[in-house]
Amino acid sequence: MKHIVAGIVAHVDAGKTTLSEAMLYRTGELRKLGRVDNGDAFLDTDDLEKKHGITIFSHQASLQYHKLELTLLDTPGHVDFAAQTEQVLSVLDYAILVISATDGIQGYTRTLWRLLERYHVPTFIFVNKMDANGADRKAVLDQLQSVFSAGCIAFNSSADNTDISEEISEEIAMCDDEVLESFLDSGHLEDDTVRRLIKQRKVFPCYFGAALKLTGVDQVLAGLDRWTSETKYPQEFGARVFKISHDEKGERLTWIRMTGGILHTKDVLVDDEKANQLRVYNGDKFTGPQQVLAGGVCAVTGLTGTYPGQGLGNQHDGDNPTIQPVLNYALDPKNNDIHTCLTALRQLEDEDPQLHVSWSSHLQEIRIQIMGEIQLEILQQILLERFNLDVGFGEGSILYQETITKPVEGVGHFEPLRHYAEVHLLLEPAPTGSGLTFATDCSLDVLGKNWQHQVLANLHAKEHLGVLTGAPIPITDMKITLVGGRASNVHSVGGDFKEATWRAVRQGLMMLKQRDDCQLLEPWYQFRLEVGKDQVGRAMTDIQRMNGSFETPEMATGDNDPNSEMTLLTGVAPVSEMQGYAQEVRAYTHGQGQLECIIDGYLPCHNAEEIISSLKYKPVSDLENTPDSVFCAHGAGYPVAWDDVPDMAHVAYRY
C-alpha cells in the first residue's frame, strides 16, 4: 500500500468538509453520508462545530482506495482559525484545495495558496458546487490559471473519464521545458513524469464536481491514487508536532507526523518524558497501536512541554508561522476568580500559542490576541463549556508592532559586587516580515564560546519590547548580532550575561528612539471590494478616507456573469480603519456589495504620531519592562533627561 497524508483546505462554505465526507463514504469508511448543516458530519465532532456549522479544529480520518492508504486531515475554513490550518500544512504530503464554482477564488483562498506555496505542498484542486446555477467550468479554470498558475489543468476532461487525453498531456508537458521537448519527440508522457511535475508544484490537477451529490469524487480519489508518490523516509527517528489538544478527560495530546524511523509506546521523547500512549484517530474514535511507522500521524500522551512546529528526534523545528493575530482584547472575568481564568487561558494558549495570553500583575488584567470576532465568540463558548467560566471581553484594540530604521550598537554593562559582564550588540533593520533574527560576529579571543552561547540563548529567551508605545508585542524585523563583550575569569557567571544582554538591547533601542529611528507598525488588510457601477465613487472616496489605496477599478467576474453590473476594487488599507466597513458596504449597496479582507502584514502606521501621543508611554516609568540597565549601561548616551530617571538605589553609573 502507498501511504500519503493529505490535508483538505478551503475558504469557509466552499464544501471542504462535505468533500471529506463524500470521500469517506465512497471508500466504504462511512455507511451514511453525513452533512455539516445537519450536525452529523463525521469530521466535525466538536459540539461547537455542530452548533456553528463550521470546522473549528483540525481532525484526522483514514481511508483506503485501491492501493492508496490515505490519512486525511480536515482543517478549519474560516480565516479566524487560519493559524491552525497553517500548523497542519507543515506536515502534509499533498493538499486538496476546494473552491466553490459559484464564488471562484475568494480572499482567503489566495491566503491559502500563498501558504501552500510557502510550505511547498503539492496541490490538487477540486472545484465544488458545479451543479449550482451559474457555475461555469471554463470561467473558473481560466481564473485558476490567471490568478494561481498556468499549471492548473483539468484532469477529469469528462464525467466518466479519469484518464488524461493527448490534449491535456500537451498542456502538462508545457509546464516544463525539458518535459515538453521530450514529449514533442516521443508524443508520450510517462506517469512518473506527471507525478514529478505535481510534486514540484509545476502542475496542479483540477477536478470538477459536486461533493454533496458525490459527483466527481471518484475522479479525485482515482487522481490521488494514480498521481501521488510516497515519500522516502530515513531510518532514524524524527517527527514534527503540528497540534496540541486535550481530550474529554483533560488528557494532553501531542499530535505528530512521523518523518523517520519508528515510534514505540514508552519511547523517551522530550526531557525524559515518555510516549505513554499512541493514538491513531479516525474521527472522534481512536486505536492504540504499540508503534507508528514513518509517514504516520498519531497523537501522543505523556508529554507536557511540546508545542506546534517543534521537531522531535532528527527533525528540526519548523519556521515561525506567518499568520499572526492583529486584535488585542482584555478579559472581563465577571464573577470569576481572575487567576482561575488565567489558568484556563494558559491551557488554551498551550493548544494555540497564537493567543499570546499576557498577565499584568500591576493592572490585574489578562489580555489575549486573536484574529477576529468569530474566534472571540468561540473562545468565550469554550471557556464556558470546558471550564465553566462565563466571561466577557472588553472592546478590541489594534496590535501595533515596532521596528527600527537605522543600525545602532547597544552596550550592556552589569557589575554589582562579585559579578561582571559586558555585551556589545549590533541592532540592524531587517526585511519586512522577517521577525527577529540573531547572529554572532565576535572573535573567541574577545569573548569565549560559552559566554557567546549565553548571549544568544538570552536573546531568544525574552520578548524584546519596543520603546515607542509599550505595546506587549515584541519589536520585529530586526537583526541582532553579538559583536563584542567582556567577561571576568573570577566574577562572571551565566546570569550576569543575561542582565548585560537585555540591557544592551534596551539601551540600543533607547538611543534609536532619541534619534527618531524607531518606527511604529500596524496591520494592513488586502481587500477585495465588489460594488455596483453607480457606487464606485462612494467606495473610492471611502477607501481614500481610510488612508487606503486601490488599483484601477475593473469589472467583477466572481459571479461568473459576463453581463455583471458589479465593479471590483482591490487594494490595501489599515485594519484599524476598515473595521466595521463590511456593514457599511452592505448598507449602501442594499446587500449586493461584498467586501473580503485578508491580513497583508505589518506596514508603517498611517497615524503613528497620534497613536504614540495617545498612549502616553514613558519607558523610564515602565519598571516591569524596562531593565534598570537603561540608566547605567556602560557608554550609554542617555536618551532621557536625568531628572526623569526613577529614584532607584541600584543606579550606579552615569556617563
Steps between C-alpha positions, in 0.01 A plus 500: 500500500612855423450725800464878474371775728276756332328805644177653374502881504249758379327829557207457737183359334686373192404143594823373653346281773233383256774375266673322790169335588444395138849349469451298819157384381617398152785293644270317741627663818154646565170320459302821507581831338495769769446873442650807661167682522341195667776490762587135427817537290760235589786749539315785672488320833512792742171639636606854405560389142157342483341811647669747263512278192871570440825314561683656795765234575704277273392134494643172374342220298631198310384333180619250242447520126645217288874507591485838674491534878404862565516689828269796462539815710197731488581862589302810605370712214434828677777759485482549880639147542763525227781447753378143562487435127857626459619259771360207303656608168850440632442121525317429173611295200221649287209740535153507348388858450121528470355794307135590459399518133254778577743715700828427325826604664418694817720710728590224743555258210787724390645484851481121496673489163787712632530272805504189282774660295698596812490144633560349152190282518401334167135581445196342336203730437135399525249750360183429695132590449510457122131410521407855611337751266758721332792260556736543203780244472703697245472827692624339823787322323602823327501675838712224656753525220519880505502550879680186624704328228487399136565153636140472626379240248166316481577130544144365487415613146161331519275363770575134421870533410775488761783481246670794333469569129776583256395866514532504879834318475626782283380759753685314774818475293495875437556561872865389470737569209688170522179299529351687203803425285481131590124493438533659156757234407309199633139617505466321834500610865605253768294484819816543709570826316153631585547398864832684512351819354219487756749441781703800378187720501522561128171321430182521708237240399150651498179300542144625469191368674242532777606332824151504647375293206821290488575630150870507413604344832609171342718694254674679789566169677627343179721802441653477848557129448668542161683831519648506852833351608602380844778679688819306582586529869827457691537217752588738784205619709356842420161667542337842472240626752209672326228521763439495876157411640332352805252213494169490686678376816755783490784282370756707308555376144801580284417442133798405286589401147772238486786604270735209564553175687248334731334634815418244770288534808714605799775645280668801663435810290558831680681570829466141623124507431364183343233435241257339743245417233479526122162582350402484134174689462224448248242769568439504876604135550852366525707183517808456719777334296830404665698671225459752217715488188658785304236692308230435756297751700416442864423669831735437793418522871749567779678807359461833680728751328450438129372770264378528138788515253742320733733241351563174685793265448695595187225736380576871533247756623275654237498861387312762698136520384407780262141532626508738794213648706432871458246573776554536872224442760489536878313232695202593717488220762154605625443302821784254441837495671751668269769239569261216414435673169873536443556128563231408245638741241851365552368156406335642187823685419679165528271376221522822298821696575375783278264607781802662671332516841661776708452576869567836660543461875507878533162547328361158601398460137509219243537578131480271200577537130260367235421518130136611508159509665401144406806366680413717802145362508629141481755571772226622735297185438802274556569668834138446599461140384844362591581704809158624617621860476248759385724791398490802271752706308547873475514696179770372268804706407753478220829322564782733407858393447826689485815478291813704443610692191875539562772292667641568844740333742352436842722440802395326819717507812428304817738535796355469848722358774675177389326496160612625161383489138502733203324442166515695173214437254449636150130569433416523129177538298391175331261425208127543559345188649832345608434543871798487736822323399815451705862446397855532629800673347731502798847345525548228759808692609270787602223294663509128569273252325304423816427867564397554136259208533359662816439826312318333210293284735392807697409687182265213411358479853339843524234697317673824415249784521514819300550839659235707320171371642571234760288261293521136614605388150875442457701725276527344154694500173834548673829309493706492819867404467740444787811703409692524826506459874703443811506242777690449823672170571422550867163671525296423182211251512223419252244722666729799459481468122123477513487841665765650272337362184154636576650832602691526172182448296305754702777759497533472122126545452491800733779666303308438175189653655697811588607527134145436370619179334227276645187440295147401601338227288135403467316213324365569152225322311514394140140553392275399213188716472211440260242776460254612235627724222306795638662452844865497392546870578375451855729199548809681369431797726460269800831323432686828467339619824628183668854576379489204264603465137348307210570381148310611192136383531401207278192296421426239765496146365473307825132430438584350159252733332644679192218755523574582862432857610746461788840671512806364680742706708814342646763660722633538853384696805572509876310245708418773751314700235316214326348344810124503464513611137337177379174610667523836326548328164194282552299809596583730208492216242169369640654159565649459152857606581768274643820578691774241557800585716811297579801605704774632272758539777642784707587830332585849632214644708299762312443711813804412711532836677135494605527146638826561685376820662167343598667212684723738698761232550805589711770230485677633808194433716429154354690312767349164402634510146795738518817352658671735742807465274357760262618755750836345584611332177869551438555766236133593470414848381177545696197539275297640791549792732679400819225659706252249348693199631318333793671526835655154516786403728650265243570777245876483522642667193457827321708584192 
